[in-house]
Amino acid sequence: MKIQKNSIARNLSELRRMNKFSQEEVAEKIGVSRQAVAKWEAGVSRS
């Protein structure tokens, strides 16, 4: 499961940067806090 979490975190971060979105912009688009996006990208959020 850890490999999958790291992959999701890496993909989210890479796709966000490729599309030139800030963490705050992503958060607003999906209805979560910026802190949640940061945790997802760091792979430290709880399920």
Rosetta constraint file for C-alpha pairs under 8 A:
AtomPair CA 1 CA 5 HARMONIC 6.40 0.50
AtomPair CA 2 CA 6 HARMONIC 6.23 0.50
AtomPair CA 3 CA 7 HARMONIC 6.16 0.50
AtomPair CA 4 CA 8 HARMONIC 6.19 0.50
AtomPair CA 5 CA 9 HARMONIC 6.12 0.50
AtomPair CA 5 CA 43 HARMONIC 6.10 0.50
AtomPair CA 6 CA 10 HARMONIC 6.03 0.50
AtomPair CA 6 CA 43 HARMONIC 5.97 0.50
AtomPair CA 7 CA 11 HARMONIC 6.00 0.50
AtomPair CA 8 CA 12 HARMONIC 6.01 0.50
AtomPair CA 8 CA 40 HARMONIC 7.98 0.50
AtomPair CA 8 CA 41 HARMONIC 7.72 0.50
AtomPair CA 8 CA 43 HARMONIC 7.92 0.50
AtomPair CA 9 CA 13 HARMONIC 6.22 0.50
AtomPair CA 9 CA 40 HARMONIC 5.68 0.50
AtomPair CA 9 CA 41 HARMONIC 4.21 0.50
AtomPair CA 9 CA 42 HARMONIC 6.17 0.50
AtomPair CA 9 CA 43 HARMONIC 5.42 0.50
AtomPair CA 10 CA 14 HARMONIC 6.04 0.50
AtomPair CA 10 CA 41 HARMONIC 6.48 0.50
AtomPair CA 11 CA 15 HARMONIC 5.90 0.50
AtomPair CA 12 CA 16 HARMONIC 5.97 0.50
AtomPair CA 12 CA 40 HARMONIC 7.91 0.50
AtomPair CA 12 CA 41 HARMONIC 6.28 0.50
AtomPair CA 13 CA 17 HARMONIC 6.25 0.50
AtomPair CA 13 CA 41 HARMONIC 5.65 0.50
AtomPair CA 14 CA 18 HARMONIC 6.07 0.50
AtomPair CA 15 CA 19 HARMONIC 6.18 0.50
AtomPair CA 16 CA 20 HARMONIC 6.14 0.50
AtomPair CA 16 CA 21 HARMONIC 5.31 0.50
AtomPair CA 16 CA 22 HARMONIC 7.09 0.50
AtomPair CA 16 CA 23 HARMONIC 7.61 0.50
AtomPair CA 16 CA 26 HARMONIC 7.52 0.50
AtomPair CA 17 CA 21 HARMONIC 6.05 0.50
AtomPair CA 17 CA 22 HARMONIC 7.57 0.50
AtomPair CA 21 CA 25 HARMONIC 5.85 0.50
AtomPair CA 21 CA 26 HARMONIC 6.46 0.50
AtomPair CA 22 CA 26 HARMONIC 6.44 0.50
AtomPair CA 23 CA 27 HARMONIC 6.12 0.50
AtomPair CA 23 CA 34 HARMONIC 5.69 0.50
AtomPair CA 23 CA 37 HARMONIC 6.13 0.50
AtomPair CA 23 CA 38 HARMONIC 6.81 0.50
AtomPair CA 24 CA 28 HARMONIC 6.14 0.50
AtomPair CA 24 CA 33 HARMONIC 7.43 0.50
AtomPair CA 24 CA 34 HARMONIC 4.89 0.50
AtomPair CA 24 CA 37 HARMONIC 7.95 0.50
AtomPair CA 25 CA 29 HARMONIC 6.23 0.50
AtomPair CA 26 CA 30 HARMONIC 6.39 0.50
AtomPair CA 26 CA 34 HARMONIC 7.76 0.50
AtomPair CA 26 CA 37 HARMONIC 7.48 0.50
AtomPair CA 27 CA 31 HARMONIC 5.73 0.50
AtomPair CA 27 CA 32 HARMONIC 4.89 0.50
AtomPair CA 27 CA 33 HARMONIC 5.44 0.50
AtomPair CA 27 CA 34 HARMONIC 5.24 0.50
AtomPair CA 27 CA 36 HARMONIC 7.67 0.50
AtomPair CA 27 CA 37 HARMONIC 6.29 0.50
AtomPair CA 28 CA 32 HARMONIC 6.41 0.50
AtomPair CA 28 CA 33 HARMONIC 7.34 0.50
AtomPair CA 28 CA 34 HARMONIC 7.89 0.50
AtomPair CA 32 CA 36 HARMONIC 6.49 0.50
AtomPair CA 32 CA 37 HARMONIC 7.55 0.50
AtomPair CA 33 CA 37 HARMONIC 6.79 0.50
AtomPair CA 34 CA 38 HARMONIC 6.29 0.50
AtomPair CA 35 CA 39 HARMONIC 6.17 0.50
AtomPair CA 36 CA 40 HARMONIC 6.16 0.50
AtomPair CA 36 CA 45 HARMONIC 7.39 0.50
AtomPair CA 37 CA 41 HARMONIC 6.18 0.50
AtomPair CA 38 CA 42 HARMONIC 6.19 0.50
AtomPair CA 39 CA 43 HARMONIC 5.98 0.50
AtomPair CA 39 CA 44 HARMONIC 5.31 0.50
AtomPair CA 39 CA 45 HARMONIC 5.24 0.50
AtomPair CA 40 CA 44 HARMONIC 6.26 0.50
AtomPair CA 40 CA 45 HARMONIC 5.63 0.50
